[in-house]
């Protein structure tokens, strides 16, 4: 385990506000995860191919033809198909679904579970949906879309999760806020949560002007002209809904992110708002100094996130 991730895990045990376990039970959990990680390191590092992908087609909210990449354990298929959990994993801005699927490595085989990586469609743009209402509605349809396109894939409907990084984290948070009864858990990595301030912060990026132009096209305005349109896509403005979903949520954010800058006022602010509204909300924050979405990989924080949310059983080693 990396030094940075060890610091995150150790810090988590001291956060009384998130209701994390302490004492012997917490120590046992960390030891069990470390042992599981060591046992499965070859698979986590991609030294074997334990998964396969299937590409399916669907119609987006506006009728556009879109694809989704489904990652499955290699052994899973029409003749061996027990019910398994499903992860809905929206991609980051400008990222193709196949690239997002690659982030999962062999983890679906270690669950086991399936991951659907939709191409997505915003109000006007394809890979820059930025939490458009139509895109969130499409994400909520993913279990049904997967069922209709792969009828042999049996989804455990009580174990559907949303997990994504950057814009994908933003859309995972919005999916949880707007469809809490769909999900058994959600994880966001380095997500923007206030799109109005995100628009201003684009100026700090090398491609900032281009991103601002894309955002104006997708949102239909600049923030000061139509603040409500930007708030509708901002998880921060759904703090109350997120505080009372009663669904386990993890918020991962970095103090040194150079893409979603000033994350203390993005994901960090959302976490503080949730626990202020409901100190008993089942929300955890993981804070570190990693590069943008660097922890959303099998050998980094993603495996720990899955273990904490119950998609990986680390006691079975």
Phi, psi and omega in degrees: 000136182295155179301320181296319180290324175299321178295321178297313181297317180295319180294326181301323183295340182266355185271091181297331185296331181271359177070028180289150178291149177230175175076208186297323182297317180294319179298320178297319180297317179294321179293320179296319179294318180299319179293318178298316181297318179294318181297322186255017186302320181300317178291319180297325181278000176078023181279356174221157179254102185252002182231166172222161180240148175230130179261128180240162179248149176209166176259127178285176184301334181261009179090356180292142177282126182226162178242161173221139179260120181257125178258130183227155167304142185301329183281347187278133179187192185301335183254000177211091192216067174292160177297133179225157176295161177235132173255126171267120186235092176293148183272166174284169183297130179077005184261130177288151181300326179295323178293321177294321178298325181299329180300335186279343177051226181268004185304320179302330178285337182272354179285285359274157175199169176250153177233126174254127183246093185282149176293319175086163178200121176276197177292327182225333186246158183271299186266004179232059184284331175046046172073029179299147181306320179295322179294318179295322176297321177295319178300320179295337179274355186303317178302320179289320178298315178297318179298318184287326183271334177230075187298340178278350178276111184264112182266132171282100187295346176275357182226067175249133186231159173237124183218125180201165179241148179059236177301327177295326174291318176304313183288330174296319178295318179293322177298317178296316182295323187265340181224059186297331183283349178283329195251148173261351180177162179211149178222132173240137176247118172053049185270139166287139182237350176231101189287336177293312177288332175296319179301315178296319183291341176306330182301336182278353183263153180302320180260025188301317182295321178295318179295320177298321177296317177297319181295318178299321179293315183289318183275341178085003182188180168261160187304319185288343178276319181219077184298326184297321180298324179282324178294325181299338181253012185251113179306330180303327181278001173247025183303317182295315178300316180293328181291338186235024175286335186063023178250130180304134182224136173242135177239111179259130177209154186245140177282348184242021180294128180259004178253298169267091187282160178054051184293342175300333178257012175241264179296321179297319179294321178298315179302313181297322179294319181296312183287336175290320179287325182213093181301343181259008179300140181280063183240137177241143170243141176241120186238134179206204184228039182272165173291164185306122180056019181295335181278352180270060176218154184304323182274000180247234188274346185299318180297319178297318178300317180293322178296317181292333182265356173094011178274341176236130180262101186281350178282344180268083179233000000 
